[in-house]
Amino acid sequence: MSEKTLTRMDLSEAVFREVGLSRNESAALVESVLQHMSDALVSGETVKISSFGTFSVRDKSARVGRNPKTGDEVPISPRRVLTFRPSHLMKDRVAAGTHK
């Protein structure tokens, strides 16, 4: 399995090559999209990208956890967590290992 990581720079380079914007405009566009997504998630909205997946924020309640090494009970405070659910199309593409 490949250890390559897709970065913001890779995304803006792809926009530069495929859309034809300048490198600066491409980087600004990628930043703007990511900022919109982040702002929506922070405010509790769900971000759904068709054929890709859904990002959402879940509120987890407080609970009692256990230290696996010692067996001691440890309180786990309530928190918000980010979740991602891939679309069926994305799941199928990943399972098949196909590129667009």
Biopython code that builds the backbone (N, CA, C, O; Angstrom):
import numpy as np
from Bio.PDB.StructureBuilder import StructureBuilder

atoms = [
    (1, "MET", "N", (0.837, -1.185, 0.000)),
    (1, "MET", "CA", (0.000, 0.000, 0.000)),
    (1, "MET", "C", (0.881, 1.248, 0.000)),
    (1, "MET", "O", (1.905, 1.282, 0.683)),
    (2, "SER", "N", (0.498, 2.255, -0.749)),
    (2, "SER", "CA", (1.278, 3.478, -0.888)),
    (2, "SER", "C", (1.265, 4.298, 0.396)),
    (2, "SER", "O", (0.248, 4.380, 1.085)),
    (3, "GLU", "N", (2.401, 4.900, 0.705)),
    (3, "GLU", "CA", (2.508, 5.747, 1.887)),
    (3, "GLU", "C", (2.392, 7.226, 1.532)),
    (3, "GLU", "O", (2.639, 8.077, 2.386)),
    (4, "LYS", "N", (2.023, 7.551, 0.298)),
    (4, "LYS", "CA", (1.906, 8.940, -0.146)),
    (4, "LYS", "C", (0.750, 9.617, 0.560)),
    (4, "LYS", "O", (-0.297, 9.009, 0.781)),
    (5, "THR", "N", (0.943, 10.875, 0.912)),
    (5, "THR", "CA", (-0.091, 11.675, 1.555)),
    (5, "THR", "C", (-0.450, 12.840, 0.644)),
    (5, "THR", "O", (0.433, 13.533, 0.138)),
    (6, "LEU", "N", (-1.735, 13.055, 0.437)),
    (6, "LEU", "CA", (-2.212, 14.177, -0.364)),
    (6, "LEU", "C", (-2.244, 15.416, 0.521)),
    (6, "LEU", "O", (-2.864, 15.403, 1.585)),
    (7, "THR", "N", (-1.580, 16.491, 0.089)),
    (7, "THR", "CA", (-1.486, 17.706, 0.892)),
    (7, "THR", "C", (-2.242, 18.856, 0.230)),
    (7, "THR", "O", (-2.723, 18.737, -0.897)),
    (8, "ARG", "N", (-2.336, 19.970, 0.955)),
    (8, "ARG", "CA", (-2.947, 21.181, 0.394)),
    (8, "ARG", "C", (-2.212, 21.603, -0.876)),
    (8, "ARG", "O", (-2.828, 22.001, -1.864)),
    (9, "MET", "N", (-0.897, 21.508, -0.829)),
    (9, "MET", "CA", (-0.098, 21.894, -1.996)),
    (9, "MET", "C", (-0.438, 21.003, -3.197)),
    (9, "MET", "O", (-0.530, 21.491, -4.323)),
    (10, "ASP", "N", (-0.622, 19.702, -2.959)),
    (10, "ASP", "CA", (-0.998, 18.786, -4.044)),
    (10, "ASP", "C", (-2.357, 19.183, -4.628)),
    (10, "ASP", "O", (-2.547, 19.174, -5.845)),
    (11, "LEU", "N", (-3.290, 19.529, -3.751)),
    (11, "LEU", "CA", (-4.616, 19.936, -4.222)),
    (11, "LEU", "C", (-4.547, 21.221, -5.039)),
    (11, "LEU", "O", (-5.164, 21.315, -6.100)),
    (12, "SER", "N", (-3.797, 22.213, -4.549)),
    (12, "SER", "CA", (-3.712, 23.471, -5.297)),
    (12, "SER", "C", (-2.952, 23.283, -6.612)),
    (12, "SER", "O", (-3.252, 23.956, -7.598)),
    (13, "GLU", "N", (-1.975, 22.377, -6.635)),
    (13, "GLU", "CA", (-1.256, 22.063, -7.876)),
    (13, "GLU", "C", (-2.202, 21.411, -8.888)),
    (13, "GLU", "O", (-2.129, 21.696, -10.084)),
    (14, "ALA", "N", (-3.087, 20.540, -8.407)),
    (14, "ALA", "CA", (-4.071, 19.895, -9.292)),
    (14, "ALA", "C", (-5.041, 20.936, -9.857)),
    (14, "ALA", "O", (-5.386, 20.884, -11.037)),
    (15, "VAL", "N", (-5.478, 21.877, -9.022)),
    (15, "VAL", "CA", (-6.363, 22.953, -9.502)),
    (15, "VAL", "C", (-5.617, 23.785, -10.537)),
    (15, "VAL", "O", (-6.181, 24.137, -11.573)),
    (16, "PHE", "N", (-4.363, 24.098, -10.268)),
    (16, "PHE", "CA", (-3.544, 24.867, -11.208)),
    (16, "PHE", "C", (-3.470, 24.174, -12.565)),
    (16, "PHE", "O", (-3.668, 24.807, -13.602)),
    (17, "ARG", "N", (-3.182, 22.857, -12.556)),
    (17, "ARG", "CA", (-3.028, 22.109, -13.815)),
    (17, "ARG", "C", (-4.353, 21.909, -14.546)),
    (17, "ARG", "O", (-4.410, 22.042, -15.768)),
    (18, "GLU", "N", (-5.412, 21.592, -13.813)),
    (18, "GLU", "CA", (-6.664, 21.185, -14.461)),
    (18, "GLU", "C", (-7.632, 22.329, -14.731)),
    (18, "GLU", "O", (-8.420, 22.258, -15.674)),
    (19, "VAL", "N", (-7.584, 23.388, -13.916)),
    (19, "VAL", "CA", (-8.535, 24.487, -14.087)),
    (19, "VAL", "C", (-7.904, 25.663, -14.831)),
    (19, "VAL", "O", (-8.576, 26.383, -15.569)),
    (20, "GLY", "N", (-6.605, 25.839, -14.622)),
    (20, "GLY", "CA", (-5.935, 26.909, -15.352)),
    (20, "GLY", "C", (-5.792, 28.204, -14.573)),
    (20, "GLY", "O", (-5.367, 29.213, -15.135)),
    (21, "LEU", "N", (-6.138, 28.197, -13.287)),
    (21, "LEU", "CA", (-5.901, 29.379, -12.469)),
    (21, "LEU", "C", (-4.402, 29.483, -12.197)),
    (21, "LEU", "O", (-3.663, 28.516, -12.382)),
    (22, "SER", "N", (-3.962, 30.650, -11.761)),
    (22, "SER", "CA", (-2.549, 30.787, -11.397)),
    (22, "SER", "C", (-2.292, 29.958, -10.136)),
    (22, "SER", "O", (-3.228, 29.526, -9.463)),
    (23, "ARG", "N", (-1.020, 29.747, -9.831)),
    (23, "ARG", "CA", (-0.692, 28.957, -8.623)),
    (23, "ARG", "C", (-1.226, 29.642, -7.370)),
    (23, "ARG", "O", (-1.749, 28.978, -6.475)),
    (24, "ASN", "N", (-1.099, 30.968, -7.299)),
    (24, "ASN", "CA", (-1.599, 31.707, -6.131)),
    (24, "ASN", "C", (-3.119, 31.621, -6.032)),
    (24, "ASN", "O", (-3.662, 31.410, -4.948)),
    (25, "GLU", "N", (-3.799, 31.782, -7.154)),
    (25, "GLU", "CA", (-5.259, 31.692, -7.160)),
    (25, "GLU", "C", (-5.710, 30.276, -6.798)),
    (25, "GLU", "O", (-6.698, 30.097, -6.086)),
    (26, "SER", "N", (-4.990, 29.286, -7.285)),
    (26, "SER", "CA", (-5.324, 27.893, -6.973)),
    (26, "SER", "C", (-5.177, 27.625, -5.478)),
    (26, "SER", "O", (-6.048, 27.005, -4.868)),
    (27, "ALA", "N", (-4.074, 28.092, -4.889)),
    (27, "ALA", "CA", (-3.849, 27.914, -3.451)),
    (27, "ALA", "C", (-4.936, 28.636, -2.651)),
    (27, "ALA", "O", (-5.430, 28.106, -1.656)),
    (28, "ALA", "N", (-5.307, 29.841, -3.084)),
    (28, "ALA", "CA", (-6.347, 30.614, -2.395)),
    (28, "ALA", "C", (-7.698, 29.906, -2.483)),
    (28, "ALA", "O", (-8.463, 29.904, -1.518)),
    (29, "LEU", "N", (-7.994, 29.305, -3.638)),
    (29, "LEU", "CA", (-9.252, 28.578, -3.809)),
    (29, "LEU", "C", (-9.320, 27.375, -2.883)),
    (29, "LEU", "O", (-10.333, 27.159, -2.218)),
    (30, "VAL", "N", (-8.258, 26.598, -2.835)),
    (30, "VAL", "CA", (-8.212, 25.421, -1.953)),
    (30, "VAL", "C", (-8.368, 25.861, -0.494)),
    (30, "VAL", "O", (-9.126, 25.249, 0.258)),
    (31, "GLU", "N", (-7.659, 26.913, -0.096)),
    (31, "GLU", "CA", (-7.760, 27.433, 1.276)),
    (31, "GLU", "C", (-9.183, 27.872, 1.583)),
    (31, "GLU", "O", (-9.697, 27.605, 2.670)),
    (32, "SER", "N", (-9.815, 28.538, 0.638)),
    (32, "SER", "CA", (-11.185, 29.031, 0.826)),
    (32, "SER", "C", (-12.156, 27.874, 1.026)),
    (32, "SER", "O", (-13.002, 27.924, 1.919)),
    (33, "VAL", "N", (-12.044, 26.838, 0.207)),
    (33, "VAL", "CA", (-12.928, 25.670, 0.330)),
    (33, "VAL", "C", (-12.731, 24.992, 1.691)),
    (33, "VAL", "O", (-13.703, 24.670, 2.376)),
    (34, "LEU", "N", (-11.478, 24.781, 2.074)),
    (34, "LEU", "CA", (-11.192, 24.133, 3.356)),
    (34, "LEU", "C", (-11.677, 24.996, 4.523)),
    (34, "LEU", "O", (-12.166, 24.470, 5.523)),
    (35, "GLN", "N", (-11.543, 26.318, 4.398)),
    (35, "GLN", "CA", (-12.008, 27.225, 5.457)),
    (35, "GLN", "C", (-13.526, 27.167, 5.582)),
    (35, "GLN", "O", (-14.054, 27.152, 6.694)),
    (36, "HIS", "N", (-14.233, 27.134, 4.453)),
    (36, "HIS", "CA", (-15.702, 27.026, 4.474)),
    (36, "HIS", "C", (-16.126, 25.727, 5.155)),
    (36, "HIS", "O", (-17.046, 25.713, 5.972)),
    (37, "MET", "N", (-15.449, 24.649, 4.810)),
    (37, "MET", "CA", (-15.774, 23.354, 5.419)),
    (37, "MET", "C", (-15.521, 23.393, 6.929)),
    (37, "MET", "O", (-16.356, 22.939, 7.711)),
    (38, "SER", "N", (-14.384, 23.928, 7.333)),
    (38, "SER", "CA", (-14.034, 24.014, 8.752)),
    (38, "SER", "C", (-15.037, 24.866, 9.518)),
    (38, "SER", "O", (-15.487, 24.485, 10.599)),
    (39, "ASP", "N", (-15.387, 26.024, 8.954)),
    (39, "ASP", "CA", (-16.342, 26.921, 9.612)),
    (39, "ASP", "C", (-17.694, 26.241, 9.808)),
    (39, "ASP", "O", (-18.325, 26.373, 10.857)),
    (40, "ALA", "N", (-18.127, 25.511, 8.778)),
    (40, "ALA", "CA", (-19.417, 24.818, 8.863)),
    (40, "ALA", "C", (-19.371, 23.759, 9.968)),
    (40, "ALA", "O", (-20.321, 23.638, 10.742)),
    (41, "LEU", "N", (-18.298, 23.006, 10.048)),
    (41, "LEU", "CA", (-18.171, 21.960, 11.066)),
    (41, "LEU", "C", (-18.102, 22.549, 12.470)),
    (41, "LEU", "O", (-18.710, 22.018, 13.400)),
    (42, "VAL", "N", (-17.361, 23.645, 12.627)),
    (42, "VAL", "CA", (-17.257, 24.300, 13.935)),
    (42, "VAL", "C", (-18.633, 24.774, 14.403)),
    (42, "VAL", "O", (-18.940, 24.704, 15.593)),
    (43, "SER", "N", (-19.460, 25.255, 13.473)),
    (43, "SER", "CA", (-20.783, 25.738, 13.853)),
    (43, "SER", "C", (-21.804, 24.601, 13.970)),
    (43, "SER", "O", (-22.986, 24.852, 14.209)),
    (44, "GLY", "N", (-21.351, 23.351, 13.803)),
    (44, "GLY", "CA", (-22.234, 22.207, 14.011)),
    (44, "GLY", "C", (-22.945, 21.710, 12.770)),
    (44, "GLY", "O", (-23.762, 20.794, 12.852)),
    (45, "GLU", "N", (-22.647, 22.298, 11.617)),
    (45, "GLU", "CA", (-23.274, 21.849, 10.374)),
    (45, "GLU", "C", (-22.607, 20.565, 9.876)),
    (45, "GLU", "O", (-21.474, 20.250, 10.238)),
    (46, "THR", "N", (-23.338, 19.842, 9.045)),
    (46, "THR", "CA", (-22.805, 18.659, 8.380)),
    (46, "THR", "C", (-22.299, 19.091, 7.010)),
    (46, "THR", "O", (-22.941, 19.897, 6.337)),
    (47, "VAL", "N", (-21.153, 18.562, 6.595)),
    (47, "VAL", "CA", (-20.608, 18.865, 5.273)),
    (47, "VAL", "C", (-20.728, 17.608, 4.429)),
    (47, "VAL", "O", (-20.072, 16.601, 4.696)),
    (48, "LYS", "N", (-21.577, 17.676, 3.399)),
    (48, "LYS", "CA", (-21.812, 16.523, 2.534)),
    (48, "LYS", "C", (-21.291, 16.829, 1.138)),
    (48, "LYS", "O", (-21.718, 17.789, 0.497)),
    (49, "ILE", "N", (-20.367, 16.003, 0.679)),
    (49, "ILE", "CA", (-19.802, 16.165, -0.655)),
    (49, "ILE", "C", (-20.235, 14.949, -1.473)),
    (49, "ILE", "O", (-19.815, 13.821, -1.214)),
    (50, "SER", "N", (-21.076, 15.207, -2.456)),
    (50, "SER", "CA", (-21.658, 14.147, -3.261)),
    (50, "SER", "C", (-20.584, 13.253, -3.868)),
    (50, "SER", "O", (-19.566, 13.746, -4.353)),
    (51, "SER", "N", (-20.803, 11.950, -3.845)),
    (51, "SER", "CA", (-19.896, 10.927, -4.376)),
    (51, "SER", "C", (-18.580, 10.812, -3.606)),
    (51, "SER", "O", (-17.684, 10.073, -4.013)),
    (52, "PHE", "N", (-18.464, 11.542, -2.497)),
    (52, "PHE", "CA", (-17.246, 11.484, -1.692)),
    (52, "PHE", "C", (-17.561, 11.004, -0.279)),
    (52, "PHE", "O", (-17.109, 9.941, 0.146)),
    (53, "GLY", "N", (-18.348, 11.808, 0.445)),
    (53, "GLY", "CA", (-18.704, 11.407, 1.794)),
    (53, "GLY", "C", (-19.253, 12.560, 2.606)),
    (53, "GLY", "O", (-19.454, 13.661, 2.093)),
    (54, "THR", "N", (-19.495, 12.293, 3.887)),
    (54, "THR", "CA", (-20.104, 13.260, 4.782)),
    (54, "THR", "C", (-19.246, 13.437, 6.031)),
    (54, "THR", "O", (-18.894, 12.469, 6.705)),
    (55, "PHE", "N", (-18.922, 14.686, 6.320)),
    (55, "PHE", "CA", (-18.214, 15.040, 7.553)),
    (55, "PHE", "C", (-19.257, 15.572, 8.529)),
    (55, "PHE", "O", (-20.098, 16.389, 8.152)),
    (56, "SER", "N", (-19.211, 15.120, 9.771)),
    (56, "SER", "CA", (-20.129, 15.654, 10.768)),
    (56, "SER", "C", (-19.466, 15.676, 12.132)),
    (56, "SER", "O", (-18.466, 15.000, 12.373)),
    (57, "VAL", "N", (-20.051, 16.473, 13.018)),
    (57, "VAL", "CA", (-19.543, 16.600, 14.375)),
    (57, "VAL", "C", (-20.529, 15.904, 15.305)),
    (57, "VAL", "O", (-21.737, 16.134, 15.234)),
    (58, "ARG", "N", (-20.000, 15.051, 16.175)),
    (58, "ARG", "CA", (-20.837, 14.335, 17.149)),
    (58, "ARG", "C", (-20.465, 14.788, 18.544)),
    (58, "ARG", "O", (-19.288, 14.964, 18.858)),
    (59, "ASP", "N", (-21.468, 14.974, 19.376)),
    (59, "ASP", "CA", (-21.224, 15.273, 20.781)),
    (59, "ASP", "C", (-21.222, 13.956, 21.537)),
    (59, "ASP", "O", (-22.205, 13.215, 21.510)),
    (60, "LYS", "N", (-20.130, 13.669, 22.204)),
    (60, "LYS", "CA", (-20.038, 12.446, 22.999)),
    (60, "LYS", "C", (-20.217, 12.820, 24.459)),
    (60, "LYS", "O", (-19.634, 13.797, 24.929)),
    (61, "SER", "N", (-21.007, 12.060, 25.168)),
    (61, "SER", "CA", (-21.262, 12.371, 26.569)),
    (61, "SER", "C", (-20.145, 11.831, 27.458)),
    (61, "SER", "O", (-19.320, 11.020, 27.038)),
    (62, "ALA", "N", (-20.148, 12.305, 28.685)),
    (62, "ALA", "CA", (-19.150, 11.853, 29.651)),
    (62, "ALA", "C", (-19.395, 10.375, 29.953)),
    (62, "ALA", "O", (-20.529, 9.896, 29.936)),
    (63, "ARG", "N", (-18.304, 9.671, 30.226)),
    (63, "ARG", "CA", (-18.437, 8.263, 30.568)),
    (63, "ARG", "C", (-17.237, 7.842, 31.399)),
    (63, "ARG", "O", (-16.262, 8.581, 31.539)),
    (64, "VAL", "N", (-17.330, 6.649, 31.941)),
    (64, "VAL", "CA", (-16.224, 6.123, 32.728)),
    (64, "VAL", "C", (-15.445, 5.151, 31.851)),
    (64, "VAL", "O", (-16.004, 4.194, 31.316)),
    (65, "GLY", "N", (-14.144, 5.411, 31.711)),
    (65, "GLY", "CA", (-13.272, 4.525, 30.949)),
    (65, "GLY", "C", (-12.418, 3.727, 31.914)),
    (65, "GLY", "O", (-12.494, 3.900, 33.131)),
    (66, "ARG", "N", (-11.614, 2.862, 31.355)),
    (66, "ARG", "CA", (-10.770, 2.034, 32.200)),
    (66, "ARG", "C", (-9.357, 2.002, 31.617)),
    (66, "ARG", "O", (-9.180, 1.800, 30.416)),
    (67, "ASN", "N", (-8.361, 2.201, 32.469)),
    (67, "ASN", "CA", (-6.974, 2.092, 32.057)),
    (67, "ASN", "C", (-6.688, 0.609, 31.828)),
    (67, "ASN", "O", (-6.752, -0.177, 32.774)),
    (68, "PRO", "N", (-6.373, 0.206, 30.589)),
    (68, "PRO", "CA", (-6.197, -1.224, 30.307)),
    (68, "PRO", "C", (-5.012, -1.846, 31.050)),
    (68, "PRO", "O", (-5.007, -3.050, 31.305)),
    (69, "LYS", "N", (-4.022, -1.044, 31.395)),
    (69, "LYS", "CA", (-2.846, -1.577, 32.066)),
    (69, "LYS", "C", (-3.118, -1.856, 33.547)),
    (69, "LYS", "O", (-2.768, -2.915, 34.069)),
    (70, "THR", "N", (-3.756, -0.873, 34.216)),
    (70, "THR", "CA", (-3.954, -0.998, 35.667)),
    (70, "THR", "C", (-5.357, -1.432, 36.048)),
    (70, "THR", "O", (-5.579, -1.930, 37.152)),
    (71, "GLY", "N", (-6.316, -1.243, 35.128)),
    (71, "GLY", "CA", (-7.702, -1.570, 35.446)),
    (71, "GLY", "C", (-8.413, -0.460, 36.206)),
    (71, "GLY", "O", (-9.589, -0.598, 36.543)),
    (72, "ASP", "N", (-7.710, 0.649, 36.484)),
    (72, "ASP", "CA", (-8.316, 1.771, 37.203)),
    (72, "ASP", "C", (-9.373, 2.448, 36.336)),
    (72, "ASP", "O", (-9.211, 2.589, 35.124)),
    (73, "GLU", "N", (-10.474, 2.869, 36.996)),
    (73, "GLU", "CA", (-11.505, 3.621, 36.292)),
    (73, "GLU", "C", (-11.048, 5.063, 36.146)),
    (73, "GLU", "O", (-10.504, 5.652, 37.080)),
    (74, "VAL", "N", (-11.276, 5.624, 34.961)),
    (74, "VAL", "CA", (-10.869, 6.993, 34.662)),
    (74, "VAL", "C", (-12.061, 7.710, 34.037)),
    (74, "VAL", "O", (-12.644, 7.211, 33.076)),
    (75, "PRO", "N", (-12.434, 8.889, 34.576)),
    (75, "PRO", "CA", (-13.542, 9.625, 33.948)),
    (75, "PRO", "C", (-13.107, 10.210, 32.600)),
    (75, "PRO", "O", (-12.024, 10.783, 32.483)),
    (76, "ILE", "N", (-13.959, 10.058, 31.594)),
    (76, "ILE", "CA", (-13.701, 10.644, 30.273)),
    (76, "ILE", "C", (-14.713, 11.768, 30.105)),
    (76, "ILE", "O", (-15.921, 11.538, 30.152)),
    (77, "SER", "N", (-14.213, 12.985, 29.907)),
    (77, "SER", "CA", (-15.089, 14.156, 29.857)),
    (77, "SER", "C", (-15.853, 14.216, 28.530)),
    (77, "SER", "O", (-15.431, 13.630, 27.533)),
    (78, "PRO", "N", (-16.984, 14.935, 28.532)),
    (78, "PRO", "CA", (-17.755, 15.078, 27.282)),
    (78, "PRO", "C", (-16.927, 15.860, 26.263)),
    (78, "PRO", "O", (-16.136, 16.730, 26.627)),
    (79, "ARG", "N", (-17.119, 15.535, 24.975)),
    (79, "ARG", "CA", (-16.337, 16.207, 23.944)),
    (79, "ARG", "C", (-17.047, 16.123, 22.605)),
    (79, "ARG", "O", (-17.994, 15.358, 22.423)),
    (80, "ARG", "N", (-16.564, 16.931, 21.679)),
    (80, "ARG", "CA", (-17.076, 16.909, 20.300)),
    (80, "ARG", "C", (-16.033, 16.211, 19.449)),
    (80, "ARG", "O", (-14.838, 16.482, 19.570)),
    (81, "VAL", "N", (-16.487, 15.309, 18.588)),
    (81, "VAL", "CA", (-15.557, 14.599, 17.709)),
    (81, "VAL", "C", (-16.011, 14.743, 16.253)),
    (81, "VAL", "O", (-17.205, 14.814, 15.960)),
    (82, "LEU", "N", (-15.040, 14.783, 15.366)),
    (82, "LEU", "CA", (-15.303, 14.871, 13.934)),
    (82, "LEU", "C", (-15.380, 13.463, 13.364)),
    (82, "LEU", "O", (-14.504, 12.637, 13.618)),
    (83, "THR", "N", (-16.425, 13.191, 12.596)),
    (83, "THR", "CA", (-16.560, 11.880, 11.973)),
    (83, "THR", "C", (-16.677, 12.049, 10.456)),
    (83, "THR", "O", (-17.121, 13.083, 9.958)),
    (84, "PHE", "N", (-16.267, 11.005, 9.744)),
    (84, "PHE", "CA", (-16.379, 10.989, 8.284)),
    (84, "PHE", "C", (-17.013, 9.682, 7.864)),
    (84, "PHE", "O", (-16.574, 8.608, 8.276)),
    (85, "ARG", "N", (-18.046, 9.771, 7.042)),
    (85, "ARG", "CA", (-18.669, 8.581, 6.468)),
    (85, "ARG", "C", (-18.504, 8.634, 4.965)),
    (85, "ARG", "O", (-19.084, 9.504, 4.315)),
    (86, "PRO", "N", (-17.737, 7.737, 4.404)),
    (86, "PRO", "CA", (-17.568, 7.749, 2.950)),
    (86, "PRO", "C", (-18.862, 7.339, 2.245)),
    (86, "PRO", "O", (-19.655, 6.562, 2.777)),
    (87, "SER", "N", (-19.057, 7.875, 1.040)),
    (87, "SER", "CA", (-20.229, 7.488, 0.250)),
    (87, "SER", "C", (-20.034, 6.062, -0.264)),
    (87, "SER", "O", (-18.918, 5.542, -0.262)),
    (88, "HIS", "N", (-21.106, 5.446, -0.695)),
    (88, "HIS", "CA", (-21.003, 4.094, -1.251)),
    (88, "HIS", "C", (-20.101, 4.088, -2.479)),
    (88, "HIS", "O", (-19.334, 3.147, -2.687)),
    (89, "LEU", "N", (-20.193, 5.143, -3.296)),
    (89, "LEU", "CA", (-19.332, 5.254, -4.474)),
    (89, "LEU", "C", (-17.859, 5.270, -4.070)),
    (89, "LEU", "O", (-17.035, 4.593, -4.686)),
    (90, "MET", "N", (-17.530, 6.045, -3.032)),
    (90, "MET", "CA", (-16.140, 6.137, -2.574)),
    (90, "MET", "C", (-15.682, 4.797, -2.001)),
    (90, "MET", "O", (-14.565, 4.354, -2.265)),
    (91, "LYS", "N", (-16.546, 4.157, -1.218)),
    (91, "LYS", "CA", (-16.207, 2.839, -0.657)),
    (91, "LYS", "C", (-15.898, 1.851, -1.775)),
    (91, "LYS", "O", (-14.922, 1.104, -1.703)),
    (92, "ASP", "N", (-16.738, 1.853, -2.809)),
    (92, "ASP", "CA", (-16.555, 0.938, -3.932)),
    (92, "ASP", "C", (-15.242, 1.229, -4.674)),
    (92, "ASP", "O", (-14.513, 0.307, -5.040)),
    (93, "ARG", "N", (-14.947, 2.530, -4.893)),
    (93, "ARG", "CA", (-13.713, 2.898, -5.603)),
    (93, "ARG", "C", (-12.487, 2.481, -4.826)),
    (93, "ARG", "O", (-11.526, 1.972, -5.402)),
    (94, "VAL", "N", (-12.513, 2.696, -3.501)),
    (94, "VAL", "CA", (-11.374, 2.331, -2.668)),
    (94, "VAL", "C", (-11.196, 0.821, -2.649)),
    (94, "VAL", "O", (-10.078, 0.320, -2.759)),
    (95, "ALA", "N", (-12.307, 0.096, -2.510)),
    (95, "ALA", "CA", (-12.245, -1.370, -2.473)),
    (95, "ALA", "C", (-11.694, -1.934, -3.791)),
    (95, "ALA", "O", (-10.930, -2.899, -3.794)),
    (96, "ALA", "N", (-12.098, -1.308, -4.917)),
    (96, "ALA", "CA", (-11.651, -1.787, -6.222)),
    (96, "ALA", "C", (-10.246, -1.271, -6.554)),
    (96, "ALA", "O", (-9.563, -1.828, -7.414)),
    (97, "GLY", "N", (-9.819, -0.204, -5.868)),
    (97, "GLY", "CA", (-8.498, 0.365, -6.135)),
    (97, "GLY", "C", (-8.410, 1.061, -7.470)),
    (97, "GLY", "O", (-7.341, 1.106, -8.079)),
    (98, "THR", "N", (-9.534, 1.612, -7.939)),
    (98, "THR", "CA", (-9.543, 2.272, -9.252)),
    (98, "THR", "C", (-9.361, 3.764, -9.133)),
    (98, "THR", "O", (-9.853, 4.394, -8.197)),
    (99, "HIS", "N", (-8.640, 4.327, -10.102)),
    (99, "HIS", "CA", (-8.446, 5.782, -10.201)),
    (99, "HIS", "C", (-9.429, 6.300, -11.217)),
    (99, "HIS", "O", (-9.923, 5.558, -12.067)),
    (100, "LYS", "N", (-9.706, 7.577, -11.119)),
    (100, "LYS", "CA", (-10.637, 8.189, -12.065)),
    (100, "LYS", "C", (-10.024, 8.308, -13.428)),
    (100, "LYS", "O", (-10.667, 8.803, -14.353)),
]
sb = StructureBuilder()
sb.init_structure("model")
sb.init_model(0)
sb.init_chain("A")
sb.init_seg("    ")
for serial, (resi, resn, name, xyz) in enumerate(atoms, 1):
    if name == "N":
        sb.init_residue(resn, " ", resi, " ")
    sb.init_atom(name, np.array(xyz, "f"), 0.0, 1.0, " ", f" {name:<3s}", serial, name[0])
structure = sb.get_structure()
